[in-house]
Amino acid sequence: MTGMYDNPPQPPKLRNHTPESVTAAFEAWADKHRAALDAIVANVDLDDPTTITFEHVMSPEIEFENEKYSHSLRFYQYVSPNKDLRDTTRRMAKWYGEFWTDMNTREDVFRARDALYHKSGLAASREQDPARCITEDIARNAGFEDVESAVALEEAWKGAIGSGLGLASESQRDRFKQIQRRLETIKSEFNTNHATDNGCNWLTPEELDGMDSDVLDQLVKGTEENEGKLRVTFNPSHYEIILRDVKNPETRKRMWIAMENKCPENVPLFKEAMLLRDEAARLLDCLNHATLRIGSRMAKTPMAVNNLLQDLQTRLAPLATKELHQLLEAKRKDCEARNLLFDGNLYCWDWTFYASKISQQEHGLDHKEIAEYFPLESSITGMLSLFGELFGIVFVRLATEDLERISPTGVAEDVMFHPDTIMFSVWNDGCEGNDFLGYLYIDAHPREGKYRHTANFPLELGHEKADGTRFCPSTALVCNFPAPTKDKPSLLDHEHVVDLFHELGHGIHGLVSRTRFSRHHGTAGKRDFVEAPSQMLEHWTWRTEYIKRISKHYQTGEQMPADMADQIAASRHTLQASSIMRQVSLAMFDMEVHSPKSRTGLENMDFARRYNELRSELTGWKGQAFGEPMTHGYANLQHLFSDYDAGLYSYLWSNTYSYDMFYSAFAKDPMDKFQGYRYRHMVLEKGASEDEMLILEQFLGRKPTTDAFFMELGLTESGSVDTSSLKESSFAAPASLIEQCPSSEEGPSFDSIAEGSPSGGGGSIVADNLSTRGGRVTEHDVSSDGAPVVEPTSPRKGIRHKMRDIAAHFRKKKE
């Protein structure tokens, strides 16, 4: 196996752009995009039905998109250490967004697509059954090569209608286009204000009492008027630690209020955006913006969303009240012990602090001690080993000499957007054919100008090239984990580990996706579904066995003790009602501002008051005291300006799917390779090339339910749920549920694969510093950087041969 993964057939893309080359590239995109749409108009004669074909109407733009998404430019604005490059990329992304709006509202292109949509029969089948999904039969009867092509046309047609091209009068179409252009500008300005905000507080060491000395040592020391103070930013690596650890409530209050009130320039932008979205929806004869947006998602209607939110509120209310009393009691005792005034209220800046205390008291959890078992490097290695084994993927850590060898310029730095980035080439394992999948980047630590949260960024999108070969994707996990100190590596607390697994879920979704068109690649699907694959990977971080497996003490190399891992697993639902109620309050605010009862009601809405009222009503947490100015935390909701408008409910909605999939496939044995391959091929591989509800139903063998979600949260009365299709909970479900779960040895036979019941098998993993626990290593089994290739020992008899057959079946079926 020596050298098997040394030379990826597709070199990594260059990340060495300059402000000038980025500008030129965006302008070239615009020229090519315009030319692609011009070609559609030139090739289609509406009076000649023979010219109204998919190749003429759709292929030119799809081919342009495939080329465009083979090069990542927008990413620079989030991660580049070069401020000029970040600023130029933001400016050009804004310019291109406005250009894109113009291209998406071309009436001549819409007429061609409208003609094909009706000629194919897709329009008629949708009129006959508005709720229907595009199946293989529907696509074939409409004359399409595959489901994905039919989906692409229908999405394009719906998108055009949603862009105002179906409006009767020219004046309405012009006004709608004007609104969309202004909304694109607002979106850019809103997010730029966040990205460039440099707000901070200067605080004394005494005010920061309770913060870990390692964190204090890394803070910038003040001079002149700030002499003797430390600079604390709103970066999560500072802000979250202060709210959790700092003892002084006034310090926590000061940080919370400053965080809530940052970017005041976004307050008027928020209101303007809400009014413009409402006007656009009414122009389209939609009741409101929420109706317009949710209609194309899994939930379908605002009523369905509101029903879920209200159901959660009702079921959680008793438990949330109990938790509030628990938090208040913890605060009372703390105030008495430190001779502080206790006024009987729990404030927003108290929540994290006292939640941490309760977690310590109930489960003996010490965040600092836990972090010693999760150094970043070995946590990454353990995580990739875990899911490489489950999904049949090999991750190869690329050292500098590897990058020099595969870089198009021969320079390692030219394929890295920052020198601290960790990079992997990603491959299928032997069962899947050992072929190349793409590249994974991990950018772990905060720095000036970098995106401040944790997210996955698809860089290049996979697709089928004109010659039938595949263009392989690249994806990046961007995090802001604690930086190494002079005597310690970067250490993660368990919440960081959960975040890392979540974002890897998005990354794996992109890496194994195999769609024809880049527009459907990976996480391109509906907002209230695409979080589910990431949320599902979080389940592994709450099970004792896998907490231990990925742990490795940074000094001793020992695994975490079983009792500590048990306590982490047991803490999963500590104060869960309060936490979920906060999510519900945000989702309700989102729904209210996007589904007002009237235009006048929206114009007169006091966004700050309603935002704070909902939080207080659902959680019981107070904001500022009576008479203090109301905070405007809603102006920090970047999700509402990043395709999650009328979509904050998505995290709750998709989590019901994540629990359903985990219970049905993995709860009994989370490392069941049979189910891992089945999940990879039936769900992740398809991206958005098919309707997500069909994908779910095919994987589950039934319609999805919320039963597992509510059972896991303890919100279902015993005996009130049909558990015949559910399995053991990752937390505390009855053991009787296991009985319905077949093992991988009892799974469907190969003959059943064609009926939609495929499965998968063993895998191997390559990663830097990979532990060889549980595997065998020979002197020949090394990767290009010397890391061992680890394969499972003593696989079940015949299982790997069976998995090779199954993987081959999937490849053949896809081709």
C-alpha positions in Angstrom: 0.0 0.0 0.0 3.1 2.2 0.1 2.4 5.4 -2.0 -1.2 4.5 -2.7 -2.4 7.9 -1.6 0.7 9.9 -2.5 -0.5 11.6 -5.7 -4.0 12.9 -5.9 -5.1 12.9 -9.5 -6.5 16.4 -9.1 -4.1 19.1 -7.6 -5.4 21.5 -5.0 -6.6 24.8 -6.2 -4.3 27.8 -5.8 -5.1 30.1 -2.8 -2.6 32.8 -3.8 -4.9 35.5 -5.3 -4.2 39.2 -5.0 -6.8 42.0 -4.8 -6.2 42.6 -8.5 -6.6 39.0 -9.6 -9.8 38.5 -7.5 -11.3 41.6 -9.2 -10.4 40.2 -12.6 -11.8 36.8 -11.7 -15.2 38.2 -10.6 -15.4 40.3 -13.8 -14.6 37.2 -15.9 -17.3 35.3 -14.1 -19.8 38.0 -15.0 -18.8 37.9 -18.7 -19.1 34.1 -18.8 -22.4 34.1 -17.0 -23.8 36.7 -19.4 -22.5 34.7 -22.4 -24.1 31.5 -21.1 -27.5 33.1 -20.8 -27.1 34.7 -24.2 -26.4 31.3 -25.7 -29.7 30.0 -24.3 -31.6 32.8 -25.9 -29.7 32.4 -29.2 -30.3 28.6 -29.4 -34.0 28.6 -28.5 -36.7 29.5 -31.0 -40.0 29.5 -29.1 -41.8 28.8 -32.4 -39.7 25.7 -33.0 -40.3 23.0 -30.4 -37.3 21.0 -31.5 -35.0 23.8 -30.1 -36.7 23.8 -26.7 -34.5 21.1 -25.1 -32.7 20.7 -21.8 -29.4 21.0 -23.7 -30.4 24.4 -25.1 -32.4 25.8 -22.1 -30.4 24.6 -19.1 -27.0 23.2 -20.0 -25.2 26.4 -20.9 -25.8 27.9 -17.4 -25.1 24.6 -15.6 -21.8 24.2 -17.5 -20.9 27.8 -16.5 -21.8 27.1 -12.9 -19.7 23.9 -12.9 -16.7 26.0 -14.1 -17.4 28.8 -11.6 -17.7 26.6 -8.6 -14.4 24.9 -9.5 -12.7 28.0 -8.2 -13.3 29.6 -4.7 -13.0 33.3 -4.5 -15.5 34.5 -1.8 -13.7 32.5 0.9 -10.9 35.1 1.1 -13.2 37.6 2.8 -13.6 35.2 5.8 -10.1 33.9 6.3 -7.4 35.8 4.5 -4.8 37.5 6.7 -4.5 40.2 4.0 -7.0 43.0 4.8 -6.9 44.4 1.3 -7.8 41.0 -0.1 -10.6 40.6 2.4 -12.0 44.0 1.6 -11.7 43.6 -2.2 -13.4 40.2 -2.0 -16.3 41.6 0.0 -16.7 44.5 -2.5 -16.6 42.2 -5.5 -18.9 39.6 -3.9 -21.4 42.5 -3.4 -21.0 43.7 -6.9 -21.4 40.1 -8.3 -24.5 39.6 -6.1 -26.2 42.5 -7.8 -25.1 41.3 -11.2 -26.5 37.8 -10.3 -29.9 39.4 -9.5 -29.9 41.0 -13.0 -29.1 37.7 -14.6 -31.7 35.8 -12.6 -34.4 38.2 -13.7 -33.8 38.0 -17.5 -37.2 37.7 -19.1 -35.8 36.2 -22.3 -34.2 33.3 -20.5 -37.4 32.8 -18.4 -39.5 32.5 -21.5 -37.3 29.7 -22.8 -37.4 27.8 -19.4 -41.1 28.3 -19.1 -41.6 26.8 -22.5 -39.5 23.7 -21.6 -41.2 23.4 -18.2 -44.6 23.2 -19.9 -43.5 21.2 -22.9 -41.9 18.5 -20.7 -45.1 17.9 -18.7 -43.5 18.9 -15.4 -45.9 21.8 -15.1 -48.9 19.6 -15.7 -47.9 17.0 -13.2 -47.3 19.7 -10.6 -50.6 21.3 -11.3 -52.3 17.9 -10.9 -50.5 17.3 -7.6 -48.8 20.4 -6.1 -47.2 18.3 -3.3 -45.6 15.8 -5.6 -41.9 15.1 -5.7 -40.0 14.4 -8.9 -39.5 10.6 -9.0 -37.7 8.5 -11.6 -41.0 7.8 -13.3 -42.0 11.5 -13.5 -38.5 12.4 -14.9 -38.5 9.7 -17.4 -42.0 10.4 -18.6 -41.0 14.1 -19.0 -38.1 13.0 -21.3 -35.3 13.7 -18.9 -32.1 11.7 -18.7 -32.3 11.5 -14.9 -34.2 12.9 -11.8 -31.5 15.5 -11.3 -32.1 17.1 -14.6 -35.8 17.4 -14.0 -35.1 18.8 -10.5 -32.8 21.4 -12.0 -35.4 22.6 -14.5 -38.2 22.7 -11.9 -36.0 24.6 -9.4 -35.0 27.1 -12.1 -38.6 27.7 -13.0 -39.7 28.1 -9.4 -36.8 30.4 -8.8 -37.7 32.6 -11.7 -41.3 32.8 -10.4 -39.9 33.7 -7.0 -37.8 36.4 -8.6 -40.9 38.1 -10.0 -40.7 37.0 -13.6 -44.3 35.7 -13.4 -45.7 39.1 -12.5 -48.2 40.4 -15.0 -47.1 44.0 -15.4 -43.7 45.4 -16.4 -43.9 48.0 -13.6 -44.4 45.2 -11.0 -41.4 43.3 -12.4 -39.3 46.4 -12.4 -40.2 47.1 -8.8 -39.5 43.5 -7.7 -36.1 43.6 -9.4 -35.4 46.9 -7.6 -36.3 45.4 -4.3 -34.0 42.4 -4.9 -31.1 44.6 -5.8 -31.5 46.6 -2.6 -31.9 43.5 -0.5 -28.6 42.2 -1.9 -26.9 45.4 -0.9 -28.4 45.3 2.6 -27.3 41.7 3.0 -23.8 42.6 2.1 -23.6 45.6 4.3 -25.2 43.8 7.3 -22.7 41.0 7.1 -19.7 43.3 6.4 -20.6 45.3 9.5 -20.3 42.2 11.6 -17.1 41.0 9.9 -15.3 44.3 10.3 -16.5 45.1 13.8 -13.6 45.5 16.2 -15.5 46.3 19.3 -13.9 45.3 22.7 -13.9 46.0 26.4 -10.9 47.0 28.4 -11.0 45.2 31.7 -8.7 44.8 34.7 -7.4 41.4 35.9 -9.6 41.8 39.0 -12.7 42.3 36.9 -11.7 39.0 35.1 -11.4 37.0 38.2 -12.2 33.4 37.4 -10.8 33.4 33.9 -8.1 30.8 33.2 -4.6 32.2 33.5 -3.7 30.7 30.0 -6.5 32.8 28.5 -5.5 35.9 30.4 -1.9 35.6 29.3 -3.0 35.7 25.6 -5.0 39.0 26.0 -3.5 42.2 24.6 -2.2 44.5 27.4 -3.4 48.1 27.4 -1.3 51.2 27.2 -1.9 54.9 28.1 -5.5 55.3 29.2 -5.9 51.5 29.2 -2.7 50.9 31.2 -3.2 47.9 33.6 -6.2 46.6 31.6 -6.6 43.8 29.1 -8.4 43.9 25.8 -11.3 41.5 25.6 -13.0 41.1 22.2 -16.4 39.7 21.1 -14.6 36.7 19.6 -16.2 33.5 21.0 -12.8 32.4 22.4 -13.1 35.5 24.8 -16.8 36.2 25.1 -18.0 32.7 25.9 -15.3 32.1 28.5 -16.1 35.3 30.3 -19.8 34.4 30.5 -19.0 31.0 31.8 -16.1 31.6 34.2 -15.8 35.2 35.3 -17.2 35.6 38.8 -18.0 39.4 38.8 -21.6 39.7 37.5 -21.0 43.3 36.5 -18.2 42.2 34.2 -20.5 39.6 32.6 -23.3 42.1 32.3 -20.9 44.6 30.6 -19.8 42.1 28.1 -23.3 40.8 27.4 -24.7 44.3 26.8 -21.8 45.3 24.6 -22.2 42.1 22.6 -26.0 42.6 22.2 -25.5 46.2 21.1 -22.7 45.9 18.7 -23.2 47.0 15.0 -25.9 49.6 15.8 -25.7 50.5 12.1 -27.5 47.2 11.4 -30.7 48.3 13.2 -32.1 50.5 10.4 -30.9 47.9 7.8 -32.8 45.2 9.6 -36.1 47.1 9.5 -35.6 48.1 5.9 -34.9 44.5 4.9 -38.1 43.2 6.7 -40.2 45.8 5.0 -38.7 45.1 1.5 -39.2 41.3 2.0 -42.8 41.8 3.0 -43.4 44.1 0.0 -41.8 41.6 -2.4 -43.9 38.7 -1.0 -47.1 40.7 -1.4 -46.2 41.6 -5.0 -46.0 37.8 -5.6 -49.5 37.5 -4.1 -48.0 35.6 -1.1 -49.4 36.3 2.4 -46.0 37.1 3.7 -42.2 36.4 3.3 -42.4 33.3 5.5 -45.0 31.7 3.3 -42.8 32.4 0.3 -39.6 31.0 1.8 -41.0 28.0 3.7 -43.1 26.8 0.7 -39.9 25.5 -1.0 -38.6 23.8 2.2 -39.4 20.6 4.0 -41.9 22.3 6.4 -43.9 23.6 3.4 -46.1 26.1 5.4 -45.6 28.6 8.3 -48.4 26.8 10.1 -46.3 23.6 10.3 -43.4 25.6 11.6 -45.5 27.4 14.2 -47.1 24.1 15.3 -43.6 22.6 16.0 -42.5 25.7 17.9 -45.7 25.9 19.9 -45.6 22.2 20.7 -42.0 22.5 21.9 -43.0 25.5 24.1 -45.9 23.7 25.6 -44.1 20.5 26.3 -40.9 22.2 27.6 -42.6 24.9 29.8 -42.9 22.8 33.0 -39.3 21.6 32.8 -38.0 25.0 31.9 -39.7 26.5 34.9 -38.2 23.8 37.1 -34.7 24.5 35.6 -35.2 28.3 36.2 -35.8 27.6 39.9 -32.7 25.4 39.9 -30.6 28.2 38.4 -32.0 30.8 40.8 -31.2 28.6 43.7 -27.6 28.2 42.5 -27.4 31.9 42.1 -28.8 32.6 45.6 -26.3 30.3 47.2 -23.4 31.8 45.3 -24.5 35.4 46.2 -24.8 34.4 49.9 -21.4 32.8 49.8 -19.8 35.9 48.2 -21.9 38.5 50.0 -23.5 39.7 46.8 -27.0 41.1 46.5 -29.6 38.5 45.3 -32.6 40.2 43.8 -34.5 37.0 42.8 -33.8 37.4 39.1 -31.8 35.4 36.6 -30.2 37.6 34.0 -29.0 36.7 30.5 -25.4 37.2 31.7 -26.1 34.7 34.5 -27.3 31.8 32.4 -23.9 30.4 31.2 -22.2 31.0 34.5 -24.7 29.1 36.7 -25.4 26.5 34.1 -21.7 25.6 34.3 -21.9 25.5 38.1 -24.8 23.1 38.0 -23.0 20.9 35.5 -20.1 20.8 37.8 -22.2 20.0 40.8 -24.4 17.4 39.2 -21.8 15.6 37.1 -18.5 16.6 38.6 -17.4 18.2 35.3 -14.4 20.5 35.3 -14.0 22.2 31.9 -10.3 22.7 32.4 -9.7 19.1 33.3 -11.8 17.8 30.5 -10.0 19.9 27.9 -6.7 18.3 28.9 -8.0 15.1 27.3 -8.9 16.8 24.0 -5.7 18.4 22.5 -6.7 19.7 19.0 -4.4 17.5 17.0 -5.4 14.1 18.5 -9.0 15.2 18.6 -9.0 15.7 14.9 -7.2 12.5 14.3 -9.7 10.6 16.5 -12.6 12.2 14.8 -11.4 11.4 11.3 -10.5 7.9 12.3 -14.0 7.3 13.7 -15.9 8.5 10.6 -13.3 7.2 8.1 -14.0 3.7 9.5 -17.8 4.2 9.5 -18.2 5.7 6.1 -15.3 4.0 4.2 -13.1 7.1 3.9 -9.3 7.6 4.1 -7.9 11.0 5.3 -4.2 11.7 4.5 -2.6 14.5 6.4 -0.5 16.5 3.9 2.9 17.7 5.2 4.8 20.6 3.6 6.8 18.3 1.3 3.5 16.7 0.1 2.1 20.1 -0.7 5.2 21.2 -2.6 4.9 18.0 -4.6 1.2 18.4 -5.5 1.0 22.2 -5.7 0.5 23.5 -9.3 3.3 26.0 -8.7 5.5 23.7 -6.6 5.1 26.1 -3.6 3.3 24.8 -0.6 2.1 28.2 0.6 0.3 28.8 -2.8 -2.4 26.1 -2.0 -2.9 27.2 1.7 -5.0 30.3 2.5 -3.1 30.6 5.8 0.1 28.9 7.1 -1.7 27.5 10.2 -4.2 25.5 8.1 -4.2 21.7 8.4 -4.9 20.0 5.1 -5.9 16.5 4.1 -6.4 14.7 0.8 -9.4 12.5 1.1 -10.0 9.1 -0.6 -12.3 6.2 -0.7 -11.1 3.1 1.1 -10.5 -0.2 -0.5 -14.2 -1.2 -0.4 -15.0 1.9 -2.4 -12.2 1.5 -4.9 -9.4 3.7 -3.4 -10.3 6.6 -5.7 -9.8 10.2 -4.8 -12.6 12.3 -3.2 -11.2 15.7 -2.6 -9.5 18.0 0.0 -10.3 18.9 3.6 -8.9 22.0 5.2 -9.1 22.8 9.0 -8.5 26.4 10.1 -8.6 26.1 13.9 -7.6 29.3 15.7 -8.8 32.9 15.8 -6.9 35.7 14.2 -7.5 39.3 13.3 -10.0 39.7 10.5 -11.0 36.0 10.4 -14.6 34.8 10.6 -15.4 34.6 14.3 -17.6 31.6 14.7 -17.4 27.9 13.7 -18.6 26.9 10.3 -18.0 24.7 7.3 -17.3 26.4 4.0 -17.7 24.5 0.8 -14.8 25.8 -1.4 -15.0 24.0 -4.7 -18.1 22.0 -5.5 -18.0 18.5 -7.1 -19.7 17.8 -10.4 -19.5 15.7 -13.5 -17.2 17.2 -16.2 -18.1 17.3 -19.9 -15.8 14.3 -20.6 -17.7 12.2 -18.0 -15.0 12.3 -15.3 -15.5 13.9 -11.9 -14.3 17.2 -10.6 -13.6 16.6 -6.9 -14.6 19.1 -4.2 -12.7 20.9 -1.4 -14.2 21.9 1.9 -13.0 23.9 4.9 -13.8 23.7 8.6 -13.3 27.2 10.0 -13.1 27.3 13.8 -12.0 29.6 16.6 -10.7 27.2 19.1 -8.2 28.3 21.9 -4.7 28.9 20.5 -1.7 27.0 21.9 0.1 28.6 24.8 3.9 28.6 25.4 3.6 25.3 27.4 0.3 23.7 26.2 -1.1 22.7 22.9 -4.6 23.9 21.8 -7.0 22.2 24.2 -10.7 21.8 23.5 -13.5 21.5 25.9 -16.3 19.1 25.1 -18.5 21.8 23.5 -15.7 22.4 21.1 -15.5 18.7 20.3 -19.3 18.7 19.5 -18.8 21.8 17.3 -16.0 20.0 15.5 -18.0 16.9 14.8 -21.0 19.0 13.6 -18.9 20.9 11.1 -17.2 17.7 9.9 -20.7 16.5 9.2 -21.2 19.2 6.7 -17.7 18.6 5.3 -18.2 14.8 4.8 -21.6 15.6 3.2 -19.7 17.6 0.6 -16.8 15.3 0.2 -18.9 12.1 -0.6 -21.6 13.8 -2.6 -21.8 12.6 -6.2 -24.1 14.8 -8.2 -23.9 15.7 -11.8 -24.4 19.4 -11.3 -22.5 21.7 -8.9 -25.8 23.4 -8.0 -26.9 20.2 -6.2 -23.6 19.3 -4.6 -23.4 18.4 -0.9 -25.2 20.8 1.4 -27.0 22.7 -1.3 -30.4 21.3 -0.2 -33.2 22.7 1.8 -32.2 24.7 4.9 -34.5 22.7 7.2 -32.8 19.4 6.1 -29.1 20.1 5.5 -28.3 20.5 9.2 -29.5 17.0 9.9 -26.4 15.1 8.7 -24.2 17.4 10.9 -26.5 17.1 13.9 -26.5 13.4 13.6 -22.7 13.2 13.9 -23.0 15.0 17.2 -24.6 11.8 18.7 -21.2 10.1 18.7 -19.8 12.9 21.0 -22.3 12.0 23.7 -21.6 8.3 24.0 -19.0 7.1 26.5 -17.2 4.7 24.2 -16.5 7.4 21.6 -15.7 10.2 24.0 -13.0 7.9 25.3 -11.9 6.8 21.9 -11.1 10.3 20.6 -9.6 11.4 24.0 -5.8 11.5 24.6 -4.3 13.5 27.6 -1.9 16.1 26.2 0.8 15.1 28.7 0.4 11.4 29.5 -1.3 10.2 26.3 -3.8 8.3 28.3 -7.5 8.0 27.4 -10.1 9.8 29.5 -11.2 7.7 32.5 -14.4 5.9 32.0 -16.2 7.7 34.9 -15.4 11.1 33.5 -16.6 10.1 30.0 -19.7 8.7 31.7 -20.4 12.0 33.4 -20.0 13.9 30.1 -22.5 11.6 28.4 -24.9 11.9 31.4 -24.8 15.7 31.2 -26.1 15.9 27.6 -29.6 17.0 28.7 -28.7 19.1 31.7 -30.8 22.3 31.5 -31.9 21.2 28.1 -35.4 22.9 28.3 -33.9 26.3 29.0 -31.4 25.9 26.1 -34.1 24.8 23.6 -36.5 27.5 24.8 -33.9 30.0 23.8 -33.7 28.5 20.3 -37.5 28.5 20.2 -37.7 32.2 21.1 -35.3 33.1 18.3 -37.2 31.0 15.8 -40.5 32.6 16.9 -39.0 36.1 16.5 -37.8 35.2 13.0 -41.3 33.9 12.2 -43.0 37.0 13.6 -41.0 39.5 11.7 -41.4 37.5 8.5 -45.1 36.8 8.8 -46.7 40.0 10.2 -50.5 40.2 10.5 -50.5 43.3 8.4 -48.2 45.7 6.6 -49.0 48.4 9.1 -48.2 46.0 12.0 -44.8 45.4 10.5 -44.2 49.1 10.0 -45.0 49.8 13.7 -43.3 46.7 15.1 -40.8 47.4 17.9 -38.2 44.8 17.0 -36.0 45.3 20.1 -39.0 45.1 22.5 -40.4 42.0 20.8 -37.0 40.3 20.6 -36.4 40.8 24.3 -39.9 39.9 25.3 -39.9 36.6 23.6 -36.6 35.6 25.2 -37.9 36.6 28.6 -41.3 34.9 28.2 -39.9 31.6 27.1 -36.7 31.3 29.3 -37.5 33.5 32.3 -34.1 35.3 31.8 -34.1 39.0 32.3 -32.3 41.6 30.2 -31.5 45.0 31.4 -33.2 46.3 34.6 -36.2 48.5 34.4 -35.5 51.9 33.0 -32.3 50.8 31.2 -32.2 51.0 27.3 -33.4 48.0 25.4 -30.7 46.0 23.7 -30.9 45.3 20.0 -29.5 41.7 19.8 -31.7 41.0 16.8 -29.3 43.1 14.7 -26.7 40.4 15.3 -28.8 37.6 13.7 -26.6 37.1 10.7 -28.5 33.9 9.8 -31.4 36.1 8.7 -29.1 37.6 6.1 -27.4 34.3 5.1 -30.3 32.2 3.6 -31.9 31.4 6.9 -34.5 34.2 6.7 -37.8 32.6 8.0 -35.5 29.7 8.7 -34.1 29.8 12.2 -36.6 27.0 13.0 -34.5 24.8 10.7 -32.1 23.7 13.4 -35.0 22.3 15.5 -36.8 20.9 12.5 -33.8 19.1 11.0 -32.8 17.8 14.5 -36.0 15.7 14.5 -34.6 14.1 11.3 -31.2 13.6 12.9 -32.7 11.8 15.9 -34.9 9.7 13.6 -32.0 8.6 11.4 -29.7 7.9 14.4 -32.3 5.9 16.2 -33.3 3.9 13.2 -29.8 3.1 12.0 -27.1 3.7 14.6 -28.4 3.7 18.1 -27.7 0.0 18.8 -24.3 0.0 17.2 -23.0 3.5 16.2 -20.1 1.8 14.3 -22.3 -0.5 12.3 -20.5 -0.2 8.9 -23.4 -1.8 7.2 -25.5 1.2 8.2 -22.6 3.6 7.6 -22.3 2.8 4.0 -26.0 2.6 3.6 -26.4 6.2 5.0 -23.5 7.4 2.9 -24.9 6.2 -0.3 -28.6 6.7 0.3 -28.4 10.1 2.0 -25.1 12.0 1.8 -24.1 11.0 -1.8 -27.3 12.4 -3.3 -26.8 16.0 -2.1 -29.8 18.0 -3.4 -30.2 16.0 -6.6 -33.4 14.5 -5.4 -36.2 15.7 -3.1 -35.0 15.4 0.5 -38.2 13.9 1.7 -37.9 11.0 -0.8 -34.3 10.5 0.3 -35.4 10.3 4.0 -38.2 8.0 3.3 -36.0 5.7 1.3 -33.4 5.6 4.0 -35.9 5.1 6.9 -38.2 2.8 5.0 -41.1 5.0 6.2 -42.1 8.6 6.6 -40.0 10.5 9.2 -41.4 11.2 12.6 -40.6 13.4 15.6 -41.0 10.4 18.0 -37.3 9.8 18.6 -36.6 13.5 19.1 -39.3 14.0 21.8 -38.4 10.6 23.4 -34.8 11.6 23.7 -35.7 14.9 25.4 -38.0 13.1 27.8 -41.1 14.9 26.5 -43.1 11.8 25.6 -45.3 10.0 28.1 -44.3 6.4 28.5 -46.3 4.1 26.2 -47.6 7.0 24.1 -45.1 6.4 21.2 -45.0 3.6 18.8 -41.4 2.4 19.2 -41.5 -0.4 16.7 -39.3 1.6 14.3 -37.0 3.2 16.9 -33.8 2.0 18.5 -32.0 2.6 21.7 -31.4 6.2 22.6 -27.9 7.6 22.8 -28.9 8.9 26.2 -31.5 6.9 28.1 -34.1 5.1 26.0 -35.6 1.8 27.2 -33.5 -1.2 26.4 -36.6 -2.9 24.9 -36.3 -0.6 21.9 -33.1 -2.5 20.9 -35.0 -5.6 20.1 -36.3 -4.3 16.8 -32.8 -3.5 15.5 -31.1 -6.0 13.3 -27.3 -6.2 13.5 -25.2 -5.8 10.4 -25.0 -9.6 10.1 -28.8 -9.8 10.0 -29.2 -7.0 7.4 -30.7 -7.3 4.0 -29.1 -9.6 1.5 -27.4 -8.4 -1.7 -30.5 -9.3 -3.7 -32.4 -6.6 -1.8 -30.0 -3.7 -2.8 -31.9 -3.0 -6.0 -35.0 -2.4 -3.9 -33.3 0.5 -2.1 -31.8 -1.3 0.9 -28.1 -1.1 0.3 -25.5 -1.2 3.1 -21.8 -0.7 3.7 -18.7 -2.1 5.3 -15.3 -1.7 6.7 -12.9 1.1 6.1 -9.4 2.4 6.8 -8.1 5.7 7.8 -4.9 7.7 7.4 -4.1 10.6 9.6 -1.2 12.3 11.2 -0.3 10.8 14.7 -3.1 8.3 14.3 -3.4 6.0 17.3 -3.1 2.3 16.3 -5.3 1.1 19.1 -7.6 -1.6 17.8 -5.8 -1.9 14.4 -2.8 -3.6 12.9 0.1 -1.7 11.3 2.7 -3.3 9.1 6.0 -1.8 7.9 4.5 -1.3 4.4 1.3 0.3 5.5 2.4 4.0 5.7 1.2 7.1 4.0 3.3 9.7 2.3 3.9 11.5 5.6 4.8 8.4 7.5 1.4 8.0 9.3 0.2 4.5 9.6 -2.7 3.1 7.7 -5.0 1.5 10.2 -7.5 -1.2 9.3 -9.9 -2.9 11.7 -8.6 -6.1 13.2 -10.5 -9.4 12.8 -13.4 -8.2 10.6 -16.4 -10.4 10.7 -16.1 -13.2 8.3 -16.9 -12.2 4.7 -18.1 -8.7 5.7 -15.4 -6.8 3.8 -16.0 -8.9 0.7 -19.7 -8.1 1.0 -19.0 -4.4 1.4 -16.9 -4.4 -1.8 -19.8 -5.9 -3.7 -22.2 -3.4 -2.3 -19.9 -0.4 -3.0 -19.4 -1.7 -6.6 -23.1 -1.9 -6.9 -23.5 1.7 -5.9 -20.9 2.9 -8.3 -22.4 0.9 -11.1 -25.9 2.2 -10.3 -24.6 5.8 -10.2 -22.9 5.5 -13.5 
